[in-house]
Amino acid sequence: MNDNDDEELNIEQLKIEIERMLQEDAKSIQRINELLEELSRNLEEDDPHQDKFLRIEDALCMPEMGGKKYLLGPSVPSDTMTEGMVREAIRSGQLTAFKPNKNLFVTRRSLKEWMTACRVDANNPISTFCQNTKTRTGPSRSQSGQSNIMTRELADRKQSAQALALAKAQKLRNSMRSG
């Protein structure tokens, strides 16, 4: 054998080695694509219907609450809202819940209504508590006439005091901004 034969053999071996490496790369690329598809399925967000019953733990993972709910894999709960906050809102009547058995359930719709009711007015950032969304339209039947008048007077005084306090706070806020 001469040098040309050795060179041809080496070139053939190189071609075979390159072909083998290309096949391995193709398999690796195929496996990477499969893993990417699986990852994208795991990251697909769950979007339950507005009126579907959700456990509180799942409700905390809804986008309305600042979380992420995935179809597969672990979901991410809100980092600002807690289960205790949701339970307190239910207990105080601010958030509508359902208890068909021993567990409490809420809906996305009720969560949105609650969050809207809790929204702080930009003109009044002092108010940071959530208003009760259930309002009474008139006095209860158990109040007598005199008691009813006193209750209204107390409510009027309270409303006047609140309006005065808000006006003073606004005046103080304005003076702090200008001075």
PyMOL CGO cylinders between C-alpha atoms (Angstrom):
from pymol import cmd
from pymol.cgo import CYLINDER

trace = [
    CYLINDER, 0.00, 0.00, 0.00, 1.09, 3.46, -0.73, 0.3, 1, 1, 1, 1, 1, 1,
    CYLINDER, 1.09, 3.46, -0.73, 0.44, 6.82, 0.86, 0.3, 1, 1, 1, 1, 1, 1,
    CYLINDER, 0.44, 6.82, 0.86, -2.55, 7.50, -1.37, 0.3, 1, 1, 1, 1, 1, 1,
    CYLINDER, -2.55, 7.50, -1.37, -4.26, 4.36, -0.13, 0.3, 1, 1, 1, 1, 1, 1,
    CYLINDER, -4.26, 4.36, -0.13, -3.62, 5.40, 3.47, 0.3, 1, 1, 1, 1, 1, 1,
    CYLINDER, -3.62, 5.40, 3.47, -5.01, 8.88, 2.78, 0.3, 1, 1, 1, 1, 1, 1,
    CYLINDER, -5.01, 8.88, 2.78, -8.10, 7.40, 1.12, 0.3, 1, 1, 1, 1, 1, 1,
    CYLINDER, -8.10, 7.40, 1.12, -8.59, 5.08, 4.08, 0.3, 1, 1, 1, 1, 1, 1,
    CYLINDER, -8.59, 5.08, 4.08, -8.23, 7.97, 6.50, 0.3, 1, 1, 1, 1, 1, 1,
    CYLINDER, -8.23, 7.97, 6.50, -10.69, 10.06, 4.45, 0.3, 1, 1, 1, 1, 1, 1,
    CYLINDER, -10.69, 10.06, 4.45, -13.17, 7.16, 4.43, 0.3, 1, 1, 1, 1, 1, 1,
    CYLINDER, -13.17, 7.16, 4.43, -12.76, 6.72, 8.16, 0.3, 1, 1, 1, 1, 1, 1,
    CYLINDER, -12.76, 6.72, 8.16, -13.30, 10.45, 8.65, 0.3, 1, 1, 1, 1, 1, 1,
    CYLINDER, -13.30, 10.45, 8.65, -16.46, 10.34, 6.51, 0.3, 1, 1, 1, 1, 1, 1,
    CYLINDER, -16.46, 10.34, 6.51, -17.76, 7.39, 8.53, 0.3, 1, 1, 1, 1, 1, 1,
    CYLINDER, -17.76, 7.39, 8.53, -16.93, 9.15, 11.82, 0.3, 1, 1, 1, 1, 1, 1,
    CYLINDER, -16.93, 9.15, 11.82, -18.59, 12.38, 10.65, 0.3, 1, 1, 1, 1, 1, 1,
    CYLINDER, -18.59, 12.38, 10.65, -21.70, 10.46, 9.54, 0.3, 1, 1, 1, 1, 1, 1,
    CYLINDER, -21.70, 10.46, 9.54, -21.86, 8.72, 12.93, 0.3, 1, 1, 1, 1, 1, 1,
    CYLINDER, -21.86, 8.72, 12.93, -21.54, 12.06, 14.74, 0.3, 1, 1, 1, 1, 1, 1,
    CYLINDER, -21.54, 12.06, 14.74, -24.26, 13.61, 12.56, 0.3, 1, 1, 1, 1, 1, 1,
    CYLINDER, -24.26, 13.61, 12.56, -26.60, 10.73, 13.42, 0.3, 1, 1, 1, 1, 1, 1,
    CYLINDER, -26.60, 10.73, 13.42, -25.87, 11.19, 17.13, 0.3, 1, 1, 1, 1, 1, 1,
    CYLINDER, -25.87, 11.19, 17.13, -26.51, 14.92, 16.80, 0.3, 1, 1, 1, 1, 1, 1,
    CYLINDER, -26.51, 14.92, 16.80, -29.81, 14.24, 15.01, 0.3, 1, 1, 1, 1, 1, 1,
    CYLINDER, -29.81, 14.24, 15.01, -30.88, 11.95, 17.88, 0.3, 1, 1, 1, 1, 1, 1,
    CYLINDER, -30.88, 11.95, 17.88, -29.82, 14.58, 20.42, 0.3, 1, 1, 1, 1, 1, 1,
    CYLINDER, -29.82, 14.58, 20.42, -31.75, 17.28, 18.59, 0.3, 1, 1, 1, 1, 1, 1,
    CYLINDER, -31.75, 17.28, 18.59, -34.82, 15.03, 18.44, 0.3, 1, 1, 1, 1, 1, 1,
    CYLINDER, -34.82, 15.03, 18.44, -34.55, 14.36, 22.20, 0.3, 1, 1, 1, 1, 1, 1,
    CYLINDER, -34.55, 14.36, 22.20, -34.14, 18.10, 22.89, 0.3, 1, 1, 1, 1, 1, 1,
    CYLINDER, -34.14, 18.10, 22.89, -37.27, 18.83, 20.84, 0.3, 1, 1, 1, 1, 1, 1,
    CYLINDER, -37.27, 18.83, 20.84, -39.20, 16.19, 22.78, 0.3, 1, 1, 1, 1, 1, 1,
    CYLINDER, -39.20, 16.19, 22.78, -38.06, 17.70, 26.08, 0.3, 1, 1, 1, 1, 1, 1,
    CYLINDER, -38.06, 17.70, 26.08, -39.02, 21.20, 24.91, 0.3, 1, 1, 1, 1, 1, 1,
    CYLINDER, -39.02, 21.20, 24.91, -42.50, 19.97, 23.97, 0.3, 1, 1, 1, 1, 1, 1,
    CYLINDER, -42.50, 19.97, 23.97, -42.88, 18.35, 27.39, 0.3, 1, 1, 1, 1, 1, 1,
    CYLINDER, -42.88, 18.35, 27.39, -41.70, 21.52, 29.09, 0.3, 1, 1, 1, 1, 1, 1,
    CYLINDER, -41.70, 21.52, 29.09, -44.14, 23.66, 27.12, 0.3, 1, 1, 1, 1, 1, 1,
    CYLINDER, -44.14, 23.66, 27.12, -46.99, 21.30, 28.11, 0.3, 1, 1, 1, 1, 1, 1,
    CYLINDER, -46.99, 21.30, 28.11, -45.94, 21.64, 31.76, 0.3, 1, 1, 1, 1, 1, 1,
    CYLINDER, -45.94, 21.64, 31.76, -45.86, 25.42, 31.46, 0.3, 1, 1, 1, 1, 1, 1,
    CYLINDER, -45.86, 25.42, 31.46, -49.29, 25.65, 29.82, 0.3, 1, 1, 1, 1, 1, 1,
    CYLINDER, -49.29, 25.65, 29.82, -51.41, 27.76, 32.12, 0.3, 1, 1, 1, 1, 1, 1,
    CYLINDER, -51.41, 27.76, 32.12, -54.72, 26.52, 33.41, 0.3, 1, 1, 1, 1, 1, 1,
    CYLINDER, -54.72, 26.52, 33.41, -57.62, 28.85, 32.66, 0.3, 1, 1, 1, 1, 1, 1,
    CYLINDER, -57.62, 28.85, 32.66, -60.68, 27.52, 34.51, 0.3, 1, 1, 1, 1, 1, 1,
    CYLINDER, -60.68, 27.52, 34.51, -64.14, 28.96, 33.84, 0.3, 1, 1, 1, 1, 1, 1,
    CYLINDER, -64.14, 28.96, 33.84, -65.17, 32.05, 35.83, 0.3, 1, 1, 1, 1, 1, 1,
    CYLINDER, -65.17, 32.05, 35.83, -67.78, 30.08, 37.80, 0.3, 1, 1, 1, 1, 1, 1,
    CYLINDER, -67.78, 30.08, 37.80, -65.84, 26.88, 38.43, 0.3, 1, 1, 1, 1, 1, 1,
    CYLINDER, -65.84, 26.88, 38.43, -65.44, 26.05, 42.11, 0.3, 1, 1, 1, 1, 1, 1,
    CYLINDER, -65.44, 26.05, 42.11, -61.82, 26.40, 43.23, 0.3, 1, 1, 1, 1, 1, 1,
    CYLINDER, -61.82, 26.40, 43.23, -60.25, 25.36, 46.50, 0.3, 1, 1, 1, 1, 1, 1,
    CYLINDER, -60.25, 25.36, 46.50, -58.65, 28.31, 48.28, 0.3, 1, 1, 1, 1, 1, 1,
    CYLINDER, -58.65, 28.31, 48.28, -55.18, 26.87, 47.63, 0.3, 1, 1, 1, 1, 1, 1,
    CYLINDER, -55.18, 26.87, 47.63, -55.94, 26.78, 43.89, 0.3, 1, 1, 1, 1, 1, 1,
    CYLINDER, -55.94, 26.78, 43.89, -57.58, 30.22, 43.97, 0.3, 1, 1, 1, 1, 1, 1,
    CYLINDER, -57.58, 30.22, 43.97, -54.32, 31.70, 45.28, 0.3, 1, 1, 1, 1, 1, 1,
    CYLINDER, -54.32, 31.70, 45.28, -52.66, 30.47, 42.06, 0.3, 1, 1, 1, 1, 1, 1,
    CYLINDER, -52.66, 30.47, 42.06, -55.05, 32.34, 39.78, 0.3, 1, 1, 1, 1, 1, 1,
    CYLINDER, -55.05, 32.34, 39.78, -53.74, 35.39, 37.89, 0.3, 1, 1, 1, 1, 1, 1,
    CYLINDER, -53.74, 35.39, 37.89, -56.36, 37.56, 39.62, 0.3, 1, 1, 1, 1, 1, 1,
    CYLINDER, -56.36, 37.56, 39.62, -54.57, 36.86, 42.88, 0.3, 1, 1, 1, 1, 1, 1,
    CYLINDER, -54.57, 36.86, 42.88, -51.07, 37.26, 41.44, 0.3, 1, 1, 1, 1, 1, 1,
    CYLINDER, -51.07, 37.26, 41.44, -50.27, 33.57, 41.00, 0.3, 1, 1, 1, 1, 1, 1,
    CYLINDER, -50.27, 33.57, 41.00, -49.86, 31.14, 38.12, 0.3, 1, 1, 1, 1, 1, 1,
    CYLINDER, -49.86, 31.14, 38.12, -51.90, 27.95, 37.73, 0.3, 1, 1, 1, 1, 1, 1,
    CYLINDER, -51.90, 27.95, 37.73, -50.37, 25.34, 35.41, 0.3, 1, 1, 1, 1, 1, 1,
    CYLINDER, -50.37, 25.34, 35.41, -52.16, 22.38, 33.87, 0.3, 1, 1, 1, 1, 1, 1,
    CYLINDER, -52.16, 22.38, 33.87, -49.31, 20.03, 34.75, 0.3, 1, 1, 1, 1, 1, 1,
    CYLINDER, -49.31, 20.03, 34.75, -46.65, 20.49, 37.35, 0.3, 1, 1, 1, 1, 1, 1,
    CYLINDER, -46.65, 20.49, 37.35, -46.68, 22.66, 40.44, 0.3, 1, 1, 1, 1, 1, 1,
    CYLINDER, -46.68, 22.66, 40.44, -48.52, 25.98, 40.36, 0.3, 1, 1, 1, 1, 1, 1,
    CYLINDER, -48.52, 25.98, 40.36, -47.21, 29.20, 41.86, 0.3, 1, 1, 1, 1, 1, 1,
    CYLINDER, -47.21, 29.20, 41.86, -49.36, 30.85, 44.54, 0.3, 1, 1, 1, 1, 1, 1,
    CYLINDER, -49.36, 30.85, 44.54, -49.59, 34.60, 45.02, 0.3, 1, 1, 1, 1, 1, 1,
    CYLINDER, -49.59, 34.60, 45.02, -46.74, 36.19, 46.89, 0.3, 1, 1, 1, 1, 1, 1,
    CYLINDER, -46.74, 36.19, 46.89, -48.99, 38.93, 48.29, 0.3, 1, 1, 1, 1, 1, 1,
    CYLINDER, -48.99, 38.93, 48.29, -52.29, 37.21, 49.06, 0.3, 1, 1, 1, 1, 1, 1,
    CYLINDER, -52.29, 37.21, 49.06, -52.52, 34.47, 51.66, 0.3, 1, 1, 1, 1, 1, 1,
    CYLINDER, -52.52, 34.47, 51.66, -54.99, 31.75, 52.52, 0.3, 1, 1, 1, 1, 1, 1,
    CYLINDER, -54.99, 31.75, 52.52, -55.67, 33.56, 55.80, 0.3, 1, 1, 1, 1, 1, 1,
    CYLINDER, -55.67, 33.56, 55.80, -56.61, 36.75, 53.96, 0.3, 1, 1, 1, 1, 1, 1,
    CYLINDER, -56.61, 36.75, 53.96, -59.05, 34.86, 51.75, 0.3, 1, 1, 1, 1, 1, 1,
    CYLINDER, -59.05, 34.86, 51.75, -60.57, 33.01, 54.72, 0.3, 1, 1, 1, 1, 1, 1,
    CYLINDER, -60.57, 33.01, 54.72, -60.98, 36.29, 56.63, 0.3, 1, 1, 1, 1, 1, 1,
    CYLINDER, -60.98, 36.29, 56.63, -62.72, 37.87, 53.65, 0.3, 1, 1, 1, 1, 1, 1,
    CYLINDER, -62.72, 37.87, 53.65, -65.09, 34.90, 53.53, 0.3, 1, 1, 1, 1, 1, 1,
    CYLINDER, -65.09, 34.90, 53.53, -65.67, 35.05, 57.30, 0.3, 1, 1, 1, 1, 1, 1,
    CYLINDER, -65.67, 35.05, 57.30, -66.43, 38.80, 57.17, 0.3, 1, 1, 1, 1, 1, 1,
    CYLINDER, -66.43, 38.80, 57.17, -68.83, 38.40, 54.23, 0.3, 1, 1, 1, 1, 1, 1,
    CYLINDER, -68.83, 38.40, 54.23, -66.67, 40.33, 51.78, 0.3, 1, 1, 1, 1, 1, 1,
    CYLINDER, -66.67, 40.33, 51.78, -65.97, 37.30, 49.57, 0.3, 1, 1, 1, 1, 1, 1,
    CYLINDER, -65.97, 37.30, 49.57, -68.66, 34.87, 48.47, 0.3, 1, 1, 1, 1, 1, 1,
    CYLINDER, -68.66, 34.87, 48.47, -67.75, 31.26, 49.12, 0.3, 1, 1, 1, 1, 1, 1,
    CYLINDER, -67.75, 31.26, 49.12, -69.44, 27.90, 48.76, 0.3, 1, 1, 1, 1, 1, 1,
    CYLINDER, -69.44, 27.90, 48.76, -69.27, 25.03, 51.20, 0.3, 1, 1, 1, 1, 1, 1,
    CYLINDER, -69.27, 25.03, 51.20, -70.91, 21.98, 49.63, 0.3, 1, 1, 1, 1, 1, 1,
    CYLINDER, -70.91, 21.98, 49.63, -69.02, 19.77, 52.07, 0.3, 1, 1, 1, 1, 1, 1,
    CYLINDER, -69.02, 19.77, 52.07, -66.35, 20.44, 54.68, 0.3, 1, 1, 1, 1, 1, 1,
    CYLINDER, -66.35, 20.44, 54.68, -64.22, 22.44, 52.21, 0.3, 1, 1, 1, 1, 1, 1,
    CYLINDER, -64.22, 22.44, 52.21, -64.63, 26.07, 51.18, 0.3, 1, 1, 1, 1, 1, 1,
    CYLINDER, -64.63, 26.07, 51.18, -64.69, 26.95, 47.49, 0.3, 1, 1, 1, 1, 1, 1,
    CYLINDER, -64.69, 26.95, 47.49, -64.60, 30.27, 45.64, 0.3, 1, 1, 1, 1, 1, 1,
    CYLINDER, -64.60, 30.27, 45.64, -64.94, 31.20, 41.99, 0.3, 1, 1, 1, 1, 1, 1,
    CYLINDER, -64.94, 31.20, 41.99, -62.79, 33.45, 39.83, 0.3, 1, 1, 1, 1, 1, 1,
    CYLINDER, -62.79, 33.45, 39.83, -65.80, 35.70, 39.41, 0.3, 1, 1, 1, 1, 1, 1,
    CYLINDER, -65.80, 35.70, 39.41, -66.21, 36.14, 43.18, 0.3, 1, 1, 1, 1, 1, 1,
    CYLINDER, -66.21, 36.14, 43.18, -62.46, 36.75, 43.52, 0.3, 1, 1, 1, 1, 1, 1,
    CYLINDER, -62.46, 36.75, 43.52, -62.59, 39.50, 40.88, 0.3, 1, 1, 1, 1, 1, 1,
    CYLINDER, -62.59, 39.50, 40.88, -65.61, 41.12, 42.58, 0.3, 1, 1, 1, 1, 1, 1,
    CYLINDER, -65.61, 41.12, 42.58, -63.83, 41.02, 45.94, 0.3, 1, 1, 1, 1, 1, 1,
    CYLINDER, -63.83, 41.02, 45.94, -60.63, 42.45, 44.50, 0.3, 1, 1, 1, 1, 1, 1,
    CYLINDER, -60.63, 42.45, 44.50, -62.60, 45.24, 42.83, 0.3, 1, 1, 1, 1, 1, 1,
    CYLINDER, -62.60, 45.24, 42.83, -64.38, 46.03, 46.10, 0.3, 1, 1, 1, 1, 1, 1,
    CYLINDER, -64.38, 46.03, 46.10, -60.99, 46.16, 47.88, 0.3, 1, 1, 1, 1, 1, 1,
    CYLINDER, -60.99, 46.16, 47.88, -59.44, 48.51, 45.35, 0.3, 1, 1, 1, 1, 1, 1,
    CYLINDER, -59.44, 48.51, 45.35, -58.15, 51.66, 47.02, 0.3, 1, 1, 1, 1, 1, 1,
    CYLINDER, -58.15, 51.66, 47.02, -59.47, 54.92, 45.61, 0.3, 1, 1, 1, 1, 1, 1,
    CYLINDER, -59.47, 54.92, 45.61, -56.59, 56.94, 44.15, 0.3, 1, 1, 1, 1, 1, 1,
    CYLINDER, -56.59, 56.94, 44.15, -58.09, 60.11, 45.63, 0.3, 1, 1, 1, 1, 1, 1,
    CYLINDER, -58.09, 60.11, 45.63, -58.26, 58.50, 49.07, 0.3, 1, 1, 1, 1, 1, 1,
    CYLINDER, -58.26, 58.50, 49.07, -55.21, 56.26, 49.58, 0.3, 1, 1, 1, 1, 1, 1,
    CYLINDER, -55.21, 56.26, 49.58, -55.71, 56.41, 53.35, 0.3, 1, 1, 1, 1, 1, 1,
    CYLINDER, -55.71, 56.41, 53.35, -58.59, 53.98, 53.08, 0.3, 1, 1, 1, 1, 1, 1,
    CYLINDER, -58.59, 53.98, 53.08, -56.91, 50.60, 53.03, 0.3, 1, 1, 1, 1, 1, 1,
    CYLINDER, -56.91, 50.60, 53.03, -59.61, 48.30, 54.28, 0.3, 1, 1, 1, 1, 1, 1,
    CYLINDER, -59.61, 48.30, 54.28, -61.96, 46.36, 52.09, 0.3, 1, 1, 1, 1, 1, 1,
    CYLINDER, -61.96, 46.36, 52.09, -65.52, 47.64, 52.17, 0.3, 1, 1, 1, 1, 1, 1,
    CYLINDER, -65.52, 47.64, 52.17, -68.19, 45.06, 52.82, 0.3, 1, 1, 1, 1, 1, 1,
    CYLINDER, -68.19, 45.06, 52.82, -69.89, 44.49, 49.49, 0.3, 1, 1, 1, 1, 1, 1,
    CYLINDER, -69.89, 44.49, 49.49, -73.19, 43.62, 51.15, 0.3, 1, 1, 1, 1, 1, 1,
    CYLINDER, -73.19, 43.62, 51.15, -75.08, 46.83, 51.88, 0.3, 1, 1, 1, 1, 1, 1,
    CYLINDER, -75.08, 46.83, 51.88, -78.29, 47.32, 53.78, 0.3, 1, 1, 1, 1, 1, 1,
    CYLINDER, -78.29, 47.32, 53.78, -80.91, 49.39, 52.05, 0.3, 1, 1, 1, 1, 1, 1,
    CYLINDER, -80.91, 49.39, 52.05, -82.91, 50.28, 55.13, 0.3, 1, 1, 1, 1, 1, 1,
    CYLINDER, -82.91, 50.28, 55.13, -83.24, 49.78, 58.86, 0.3, 1, 1, 1, 1, 1, 1,
    CYLINDER, -83.24, 49.78, 58.86, -83.86, 46.32, 60.20, 0.3, 1, 1, 1, 1, 1, 1,
    CYLINDER, -83.86, 46.32, 60.20, -87.38, 45.52, 61.30, 0.3, 1, 1, 1, 1, 1, 1,
    CYLINDER, -87.38, 45.52, 61.30, -86.34, 44.96, 64.89, 0.3, 1, 1, 1, 1, 1, 1,
    CYLINDER, -86.34, 44.96, 64.89, -85.45, 48.61, 65.53, 0.3, 1, 1, 1, 1, 1, 1,
    CYLINDER, -85.45, 48.61, 65.53, -88.05, 50.74, 67.23, 0.3, 1, 1, 1, 1, 1, 1,
    CYLINDER, -88.05, 50.74, 67.23, -88.82, 54.23, 66.00, 0.3, 1, 1, 1, 1, 1, 1,
    CYLINDER, -88.82, 54.23, 66.00, -86.75, 56.05, 68.66, 0.3, 1, 1, 1, 1, 1, 1,
    CYLINDER, -86.75, 56.05, 68.66, -83.84, 53.63, 68.29, 0.3, 1, 1, 1, 1, 1, 1,
    CYLINDER, -83.84, 53.63, 68.29, -84.03, 54.03, 64.52, 0.3, 1, 1, 1, 1, 1, 1,
    CYLINDER, -84.03, 54.03, 64.52, -83.73, 57.83, 64.81, 0.3, 1, 1, 1, 1, 1, 1,
    CYLINDER, -83.73, 57.83, 64.81, -80.77, 57.54, 67.17, 0.3, 1, 1, 1, 1, 1, 1,
    CYLINDER, -80.77, 57.54, 67.17, -79.07, 55.07, 64.84, 0.3, 1, 1, 1, 1, 1, 1,
    CYLINDER, -79.07, 55.07, 64.84, -79.51, 57.46, 61.91, 0.3, 1, 1, 1, 1, 1, 1,
    CYLINDER, -79.51, 57.46, 61.91, -78.18, 60.39, 63.95, 0.3, 1, 1, 1, 1, 1, 1,
    CYLINDER, -78.18, 60.39, 63.95, -75.13, 58.35, 64.97, 0.3, 1, 1, 1, 1, 1, 1,
    CYLINDER, -75.13, 58.35, 64.97, -74.57, 57.31, 61.36, 0.3, 1, 1, 1, 1, 1, 1,
    CYLINDER, -74.57, 57.31, 61.36, -74.89, 60.95, 60.22, 0.3, 1, 1, 1, 1, 1, 1,
    CYLINDER, -74.89, 60.95, 60.22, -72.41, 62.11, 62.89, 0.3, 1, 1, 1, 1, 1, 1,
    CYLINDER, -72.41, 62.11, 62.89, -70.01, 59.35, 61.94, 0.3, 1, 1, 1, 1, 1, 1,
    CYLINDER, -70.01, 59.35, 61.94, -70.30, 60.28, 58.26, 0.3, 1, 1, 1, 1, 1, 1,
    CYLINDER, -70.30, 60.28, 58.26, -69.72, 63.96, 59.06, 0.3, 1, 1, 1, 1, 1, 1,
    CYLINDER, -69.72, 63.96, 59.06, -66.70, 63.12, 61.18, 0.3, 1, 1, 1, 1, 1, 1,
    CYLINDER, -66.70, 63.12, 61.18, -65.29, 60.95, 58.41, 0.3, 1, 1, 1, 1, 1, 1,
    CYLINDER, -65.29, 60.95, 58.41, -65.83, 63.70, 55.84, 0.3, 1, 1, 1, 1, 1, 1,
    CYLINDER, -65.83, 63.70, 55.84, -64.13, 66.24, 58.12, 0.3, 1, 1, 1, 1, 1, 1,
    CYLINDER, -64.13, 66.24, 58.12, -61.19, 63.91, 58.78, 0.3, 1, 1, 1, 1, 1, 1,
    CYLINDER, -61.19, 63.91, 58.78, -60.79, 63.23, 55.07, 0.3, 1, 1, 1, 1, 1, 1,
    CYLINDER, -60.79, 63.23, 55.07, -60.89, 66.96, 54.28, 0.3, 1, 1, 1, 1, 1, 1,
    CYLINDER, -60.89, 66.96, 54.28, -58.22, 67.65, 56.91, 0.3, 1, 1, 1, 1, 1, 1,
    CYLINDER, -58.22, 67.65, 56.91, -56.07, 64.80, 55.61, 0.3, 1, 1, 1, 1, 1, 1,
    CYLINDER, -56.07, 64.80, 55.61, -56.42, 66.09, 52.04, 0.3, 1, 1, 1, 1, 1, 1,
    CYLINDER, -56.42, 66.09, 52.04, -55.51, 69.62, 53.16, 0.3, 1, 1, 1, 1, 1, 1,
    CYLINDER, -55.51, 69.62, 53.16, -52.46, 68.30, 55.03, 0.3, 1, 1, 1, 1, 1, 1,
    CYLINDER, -52.46, 68.30, 55.03, -51.44, 66.20, 52.02, 0.3, 1, 1, 1, 1, 1, 1,
    CYLINDER, -51.44, 66.20, 52.02, -51.76, 69.23, 49.70, 0.3, 1, 1, 1, 1, 1, 1,
    CYLINDER, -51.76, 69.23, 49.70, -49.73, 71.42, 52.03, 0.3, 1, 1, 1, 1, 1, 1,
    CYLINDER, -49.73, 71.42, 52.03, -47.00, 68.78, 52.22, 0.3, 1, 1, 1, 1, 1, 1,
    CYLINDER, -47.00, 68.78, 52.22, -46.83, 68.57, 48.43, 0.3, 1, 1, 1, 1, 1, 1,
    CYLINDER, -46.83, 68.57, 48.43, -46.63, 72.34, 47.93, 0.3, 1, 1, 1, 1, 1, 1,
    CYLINDER, -46.63, 72.34, 47.93, -44.27, 73.06, 50.78, 0.3, 1, 1, 1, 1, 1, 1,
]
cmd.load_cgo(trace, "trace")
